[in-house]
Every structure is written in structure tokens, then in C-alpha cells.
Amino acid sequence: MNRVYAYLRASTSDQDANRAKSQLEEFAFTHDLKISSYFTENESGALLARPELFRLLDIAEDGDILLVEQVDRISRLNNEDWTLLKKLILDKGINVVSLDLPTSHQFVKQSDEFTKRMLQAINSMMLDMLAAISRKDYEDRRKRQAQGVQKAKKLGKYKGRPVNKDLHSKIEELLLDNKSYSSIQRLLGCSRHTISKVKKNINR
């Protein structure tokens, strides 16, 4: 029996990466699946460097399932980075099953080799399409945000994103205690970018 690994991601430490956990559990229950492990992190989908995703990919073996809520949980990447990530997934024989991609749901069923290869070909094409859509949505939102910031600056209303002082204080304490970025992420559920910002302030 192939294993099922659930991947949950949110872009910032202020967002709940576990928001979709109940949906993944319901899908697994409906399809008579058991989720072996959950991999959760707060990192941007536009970045290839995501420790928990790559820990999952390192552990997963041929035929195992990577279960996500939406394709954009694994990719808002540019074309070059998506090509690298997709190649790693395909080379290991991992099947991506996404709740928003019905064609991928067939991978939870046992099938003959021909049917399996046909499904992989169809699903690969659909993954490419949804990854491209996710990237465009990411770029459009970034463009709108930048336009909003520029407009606010012209009107003298831009104050920047408020700092989570409590979170930054906890990160600072752990950094001063020589904790690694990965351990701080596990303890606080924050992003590496946030940890890096706090570290720069300490070193000033």
C-alpha cells in the first residue's frame, strides 16, 4: 500500500497553514486512505526553497501520494523553478493528488500500467496549466499590491506592514539561544524570511 503525505502551506506566519487540514482528512476518509504524515510550513509558494516540502519529497517513494488542497500550495513558481520541482516529483514517481484537480483523484485507485501512464500524462498537463495559472495570479496580486502601495504613498497614507512585536521578540530570544532557523520555524510556525529580518536587526 502506497503512503499518503499531506502538504499544508501558507505564505506568511500570520496565516494558518493548517486551515485546509480538515478538508484533506475528509478527502482521505472518503477515499479510504490513511495519511501517514503532515508536512506544514509558512513559506511563499513563489519560492523553490521550502524545507518541509523537500523533506516530504526526500522521504516519499515511488507510487506514494503527495496530497494538497490546491495546486498553488506546491507551486506559484516561475517556469524555470516549476520545471525543476516537477522533474523531481516525476523522477521519484510521486503522484500529486490535489482536491481542485479531479483528474488526479484517480491516483488513489489501483490501476493497470497502461491506465496509470495515461493518467500520469493527463495529470502532468493539467498540473502545468494550474501551475501557470497560479503563477499568473501571484504576479497579478503582486502588481495590484505594488500599485496600492504607490497610491497610498502619494496620498501620504502608507504606513507599511505592522510588525508582530511579540513574534519578533520570541524569535530574537531563540536566535540568541543559538537555535537554528528550522527549529525556530517548528516552534513558532514563522517564515525563514521573518527570522532573517529579526537576525539582521540583532546584528545592527
N, C-alpha and C positions, 0 to 999 in steps of 0.2 A: 504494500500500500504506500503510494507516494505521500510525502508530507506536505502540509499546507502552512505557509508562513504569511502572516498578516503584516502589512506595512502601513503605518499611520504617520502622516506628516502634516505639520502646519508651518507656515512661513516665519512666524515670529514667536517670541516667548510669551507674548500677550494672548496668543491664540491657543485653543485647546486641541492638541494633536490627537487626543483620544475621542474627539467628537463623534467620529464615524464608527467607533468600535462596536456599538450595538448593532449597526447595520451589517457589518461583516459577520458578526456572530449569528445573526438571523439568517443570512445567506448560507453560512456553513451548516446550520441546523437544518434548513430546508433541503439542502443537497446532501445530507447525511455525511458531512465532513467534520473532521476534528482539527482545529487549529493548533498546531504544535507549539508555535511561539509567536509573540508580538514584538515587532521592532518599531519603536516610536522615537521621533525626533522633531525638533523645531529648527528647520533649515529651509532656505528658499529652494523651490523646485527648479529655479533657473541656474542653480549651481550644481556642478557634477560632484563636487566633494561633499558627500553626505555619509558620515561614518556608519550610521545604523543600516542604511540601505546596502552599503558594500559589505557590512558584516553579514547581513542576510544572504547576499549573493555568494559570499565565501562559504557559508555553511550549506546552502542548498545544493542538491544534486540533481542529476538527470531525471526529468519527469516530475520533479517537485513543483508546487504551485506557489506563485507569488500573488497574494490576494490583496487587492486595493479597492478603495471606494470609487475612485475615478482615475483615469489615465494621468491626469495632471498631478496626481500625488507622486508619481515617479518621474514625470518629465514636464518641465516648462523650458527645456534646454534648447539652445541653438542647434542647428542641424549637425554641426561637427560633433558636439558633445553627445547628442542623442544617438548618432551613428555608433559612437564608441560604447555607450551604455547598452544599446540594443544588441550589438555584436557580442558583448559579454554575456548577456542573458541568453541569446540564441546558442552561443558556443557551449554553454553549460547545460543546454536542454531544459531550461526552466520555462514553465508555462505561466504567462501573465494572465490572471483572471481578474477582470475589472467589472464592478457592478454596473457601470454605464456602457459596457461593451458586450451585448448579448451573445455575439459570436464566440466570445472567449469562454462562456459558461459551459460549452461542450467539452472543455478540457477536464471537467470534474468527472466525466464518464469514461469508462473503459471503451476503447475502440480499436479496430484493426489498424495495421501500419499505414495502409493507403489513406483511410479516413483521417488518421492522425496527421499525416503530411499535408493533406488538403486543408485541414483546419488551420494548421500552422501557417500555411501560405496566405490564407484569407485573413487570419488574425494579424499577421505581420503587416499586411497592407493597411488594415484598419488602425493598428497601433500607430503607424506612421502618420496617418491622416489626423488622428486625435492628438498626437504629439505636436503636429504642426499647428493645429487649431489652438491648443493650449499655449504654445509659444506666442502666437499672434495675440491672443487675449492678454497675456502677460505684458507684451510690448505696448499694446493699446492702453492698458491701465497705467503703465509707467508714463506714457506720453500725456495722458489726461492729468495724472498727479503732478507732473512737471509743469503743465500749463496752469494748474490750480495754484501751485506754489508761486509761480511768476506773477500771476494776477494778484495774489494776496500780498506779495512783496511790494508791488506797485501801489497798492492801497494802504500799505503800512500795517497790515493785519497779520502778517506771517510771524508766528512765534516758534515754529519748529515742533518736532515731536516731543511731547513731555517725557521726561526721564523717570523711570521707575526707580526711585531712590532706595527703596527697601531691597529690591533685587540687586542693584548695583553694590549696595553695602555688603550683602551676603557673598556676592562674587568676589569682592575685594578681600574679605576675610579668608575665603578659601584659597585665593591666589597667594596671599601672604603666608598661608599654611602649606604652600607648595603643592597644592592639589593640581592634577592635570586637567586640561580642557575637557577631556572625555568624562572624567569623574564629576566635574562641576556640572556638565550637561545632564548627567544621570541624576544628580542630586536636586538640581533646580529646574530642569526642563527648559533651560535657556539656549540661545543660539551661540555658536562659536564667535560670530561677529560681535555680539554683545559682550562676551568675555574679553575679546580683543580690545574693544573700546575701553573697558574698565582698566585693563592692563596698561594701556597707553597713558591713561590718566594717572595711574600709580607711578609710572616711570618719569613723569614730567618733573 
